[in-house]
Amino acid sequence: MANSNILGTATTAAPGTHPGLRDALGEPAWQRLPAAVRIRFSEPVLAVAYVGEFDVVRASRLGRIIAWVCQAIGTPVVPRTGRNVLAIIHVGPVSRGASWLREYHWPHGDTHRVHSTKVVGPDGKLTEELPARLRMPLEVYERRGVLHFVSKGYYFDVGAGLKVPLPSWLSPGTTHVEHIDAADGWFRFTMTVTHPIFGEVFYQTGRFHAAGGGL
């Protein structure tokens, strides 16, 4: 598992007044989630680091090409593959939502970071904001205690309320993230990206827990 020398440091921030995941999910579904999941996805007041490792990080040939090209716009997907990859997931409050930063610590000291911000709009809809003003609207739902996020297309936010849609065939495909509570403070993060023509392009899964204990 991850060593303490690669952990982030928690910082304090004022609670947000914007809508959160609870609003996007709806109260009945929110209450069906395990208590630990509700705590993790409540509006963050403190930054927290979740440490662990990805059992597998894989990509198809097309996925590796997409990841390599995307380094030019800020690495929205990790450009390497491997097994038993030490990682940290940093979660913290920002002015408009919650910041999520995944750090992948590869052998020989290489590190890649993938950053996004989850924002719930006044209409209760959830959007993941990626580098280069790429936006990914998300459907969020609960099923048998598991929290699911599924992308509903992609677009570029060019400002002044203008959106430029990314055609599905030109996008990485549908992104499906599952957050599964594993008890004793652990959870499993699984992400699958499936292209409408070429099938699975990215897959990764791993187990994590809060640094220093807790949820």
C-alpha positions in Angstrom: 0.0 0.0 0.0 0.9 3.6 -0.4 3.7 5.0 1.9 3.2 8.1 4.1 5.8 10.1 2.2 3.5 10.5 -0.8 0.4 11.7 1.2 -1.1 15.1 0.7 -1.8 17.5 3.6 -5.3 18.4 4.7 -6.3 22.1 4.6 -9.3 24.0 6.0 -11.8 25.8 3.8 -15.2 27.3 4.4 -18.2 25.1 3.7 -19.7 25.7 0.2 -23.2 27.2 -0.3 -23.7 25.7 -3.7 -25.7 22.5 -4.4 -23.9 19.3 -3.7 -24.1 15.6 -4.7 -27.0 15.0 -2.3 -29.0 17.5 -4.4 -28.1 15.8 -7.7 -28.9 12.3 -6.4 -32.1 13.0 -4.5 -32.9 12.4 -0.9 -34.3 8.8 -1.1 -31.3 7.5 -3.1 -28.9 9.5 -0.8 -30.4 7.8 2.3 -30.0 4.3 0.7 -26.2 4.8 0.4 -24.0 3.4 3.2 -23.2 6.0 5.9 -19.5 5.9 5.0 -20.3 6.8 1.4 -22.6 9.7 2.5 -19.8 11.1 4.6 -17.3 10.8 1.8 -19.6 12.6 -0.7 -21.0 15.3 1.6 -19.8 18.8 0.7 -16.1 18.7 1.7 -15.0 21.2 4.4 -11.5 19.7 4.8 -9.2 18.3 2.1 -8.7 14.6 2.5 -6.3 12.1 0.9 -7.4 8.5 0.2 -4.5 6.2 -0.2 -4.3 2.7 -1.7 -3.5 1.1 -5.1 -5.1 0.3 -8.4 -5.1 -3.4 -8.9 -5.0 -2.8 -12.7 -4.8 0.3 -14.9 -5.3 -0.8 -18.6 -6.1 0.8 -21.9 -6.6 -0.5 -25.4 -4.4 0.6 -28.3 -6.9 3.4 -29.1 -7.0 4.3 -25.4 -3.2 4.7 -25.3 -3.3 6.9 -28.3 -6.1 9.1 -26.8 -4.2 9.4 -23.5 -1.0 10.3 -25.4 -2.8 13.0 -27.4 -4.6 14.3 -24.3 -1.4 15.2 -22.6 -1.4 18.3 -24.7 -4.6 19.5 -23.0 -3.8 18.6 -19.4 -3.9 14.8 -19.1 -7.6 14.1 -18.4 -6.7 10.4 -18.6 -3.6 8.7 -17.4 -1.1 7.9 -20.2 0.3 4.7 -18.7 -0.9 1.2 -17.8 0.2 -1.2 -15.1 -0.7 -3.4 -12.1 -0.6 -2.7 -8.4 -0.1 1.0 -9.0 0.3 3.0 -5.8 -2.1 6.0 -5.8 -3.7 8.8 -3.9 -7.1 10.4 -4.4 -7.1 14.0 -3.1 -10.6 15.4 -2.5 -11.2 19.0 -1.4 -13.5 22.0 -1.6 -13.2 24.7 -4.2 -15.4 27.7 -4.9 -17.9 25.9 -7.1 -17.8 22.3 -6.1 -15.4 19.5 -5.2 -11.9 19.0 -6.6 -10.8 15.4 -7.3 -7.1 14.8 -8.0 -5.9 11.2 -8.7 -2.1 10.7 -8.3 -0.6 7.6 -9.9 2.8 6.7 -8.5 4.6 4.4 -11.0 7.8 2.5 -10.3 11.1 4.4 -10.6 9.5 7.6 -9.3 7.2 8.6 -12.2 4.0 10.3 -11.2 0.9 11.3 -13.3 -1.9 13.5 -12.0 -5.5 13.5 -13.4 -7.6 16.4 -12.1 -11.3 17.3 -12.4 -13.9 19.2 -10.5 -17.4 18.0 -9.9 -19.9 20.8 -10.0 -23.7 20.6 -9.3 -25.5 23.4 -11.1 -28.6 25.3 -9.7 -30.7 22.9 -11.7 -29.3 20.0 -9.7 -27.4 18.5 -12.6 -23.9 17.2 -12.1 -21.0 18.1 -14.5 -17.4 17.0 -14.3 -15.1 19.8 -15.4 -11.9 18.5 -17.1 -8.8 20.3 -18.4 -9.0 22.5 -21.5 -12.6 23.5 -20.7 -13.8 20.0 -21.6 -17.0 19.2 -19.8 -18.7 15.9 -19.0 -22.3 16.0 -17.8 -23.0 13.0 -15.5 -26.0 11.0 -14.6 -25.6 9.9 -10.9 -27.6 7.2 -9.3 -27.6 4.6 -6.5 -28.1 0.9 -7.1 -27.9 -1.7 -4.2 -25.8 0.7 -2.1 -23.3 1.4 -4.9 -22.9 5.0 -6.2 -22.7 5.2 -10.0 -21.6 8.1 -12.3 -22.2 7.7 -16.0 -21.2 10.3 -18.6 -23.9 11.8 -20.9 -21.7 13.1 -23.7 -18.9 15.7 -23.8 -18.7 19.3 -24.8 -16.2 22.2 -24.7 -17.3 25.3 -22.7 -16.0 28.2 -24.9 -17.4 30.9 -22.6 -20.4 33.2 -22.8 -22.7 30.3 -22.3 -21.5 28.7 -25.6 -21.0 24.9 -25.8 -19.4 23.0 -28.6 -20.5 19.3 -28.5 -17.9 16.6 -29.0 -19.3 13.9 -31.4 -19.6 10.5 -29.7 -17.3 8.8 -32.3 -14.6 11.4 -31.6 -14.9 11.2 -27.8 -13.3 8.5 -25.6 -16.8 7.0 -25.1 -19.1 6.5 -22.1 -17.4 6.8 -18.8 -18.8 4.8 -16.0 -17.5 5.2 -12.4 -18.6 3.0 -9.5 -17.9 3.9 -5.8 -18.4 0.7 -3.8 -18.1 0.7 0.0 -15.9 -2.1 1.2 -16.4 -1.6 5.0 -13.7 -0.8 7.7 -13.1 2.5 6.0 -12.2 1.1 2.6 -13.9 1.6 -0.7 -13.4 0.4 -4.3 -13.1 2.9 -7.2 -13.8 1.4 -10.7 -13.8 3.3 -13.9 -14.7 1.9 -17.4 -14.6 3.9 -20.6 -16.4 2.3 -23.5 -16.3 3.7 -27.1 -19.5 3.3 -29.1 -17.6 1.7 -32.0 -14.3 0.3 -30.6 -15.5 -1.0 -27.2 -13.6 -0.7 -24.0 -10.7 1.9 -24.2 -9.9 2.4 -20.5 -10.4 0.3 -17.3 -9.0 0.7 -13.8 -10.0 -0.5 -10.4 -8.5 -0.2 -6.9 -9.1 0.0 -3.2 -8.6 3.1 -1.0 -9.0 4.4 2.5 -8.6 7.7 4.2 -5.0 8.6 5.2 -4.7 8.4 8.9 -7.9 6.5 9.4 -11.5 7.6 9.2 -13.8 7.3 6.2 
